[in-house]
Amino acid sequence: MLEEEPGVSERQQYWLERVRECEESGLTTKAYAEAHALSTSALYTWRKRLSQRGLWPSQAGRFERVQVSALPRTSSEWRITLPNGVQVEFSGSVDVAQVSRVLAAVKGIR
């Protein structure tokens, strides 16, 4: 169990932990919900409620414009350029969960 947030009800704490676990898992919300016998809509609802209460980062603006292009060498090599100028290059088969974690990690780099 994670450290409790001050001023948060047990129910809010429960859902805050589920939302955190879902985010950290690298799974889609639907896949996480199914794996943990939770309602997908409940996860979305609680994520929104927790965001409104300031307990979870707002999802507004979560999607950012990025430039994805195939490099000239082969069609299996990719370069993703984020709005902050960071470029991520990779080749071979794409593991969406791993690429998502890498992009999340470099998003804040200036």
N, C-alpha and C positions, 0 to 999 in steps of 0.2 A: 504494500500500500504506500502511496506517495504521501509526502508531508501534507497535512491538511492546510487549506487556505483559511485565514482568519475571516470570521463572519460569514461562512458558507455553511449551508444546511447539509445534513448527511446525504440527502438526495442529490443536491447539487454537486457535492464532493464525489459521489459515486459516478455521476455522468461526466464530470470533469476528468476523472481517471480513465473512463472508457474512451472519451474523445482523445485524450493524450495518447493512450495505447494505440488507438486506431491510427493516428497521425504518425507515430513512431514505427508502426508495423510496416509501413510502405505499401500496405494493401489498399485497395479502393475501399470506400466506406461500405459498399455492398458486400464485398468479400469479407471484410472484417466482421460485419454484422452477422453474416451467415456462419462464419467460423466460431462465433461466440454466442450463437443463439439469441441475438438481439434484433430488434426491429431497425431496419435501415432508416425509416422515417423518424424514429425516435432519436437516432444518432444525429441526423440532420437538424431536428428540432432543438435538441439540447445544445448542439454546437452554436446555433443561432442565439438561443437564450443566454448561454454563457458569454457569448460575444457582446450581447447587449448589456450585460451586467459588468463587462470589463474583465472577465475572468479568462477569456480566450481571445486571441487576436482576431480582429474582424476579418471576415472573408471578403469584404468589399475590396476590390482591386487586387484580389488574389491572382487573377490571371493577368499576365503581363505579355506585351508584344515581344516576341523573340524572332530572330531570323534563323531559319534552319536551311542549310543548303548542302548539297552533295559536293564534295571536293572533286576537283578535276581528275585525280588519280584513278579512283574506281568509284562505282556507285555504292559500295558498302562502307565508305568513309564519310563521316559527318562532322560538321562544325556548327555549333550553336553559339550565337552571339547574343548575350543578354543586354538589356538596356543600359546596364552599368559599364558596358564595354568588355566584360569578361567573356572569353571564348572558351568553349569546351569542345574538344575534338575526340572522336572515338571511331573505331571501325569494328567490323564483324557483326555478329548477331546483337540485337538490341534487347537488353533486359530493362523494361520500362521502370521497374521499381528502383533499380540501381541508378539509372539516369536521373530519375526524379530526386533521389537522395543527393546526388552530386549537384544538380541544379539548385536544390534548396540550400545546400551548403555554400555555394559560391554566389548566391543571390545578393548577400549583404556585403560582398567584397567591393571596395571602391578603388 
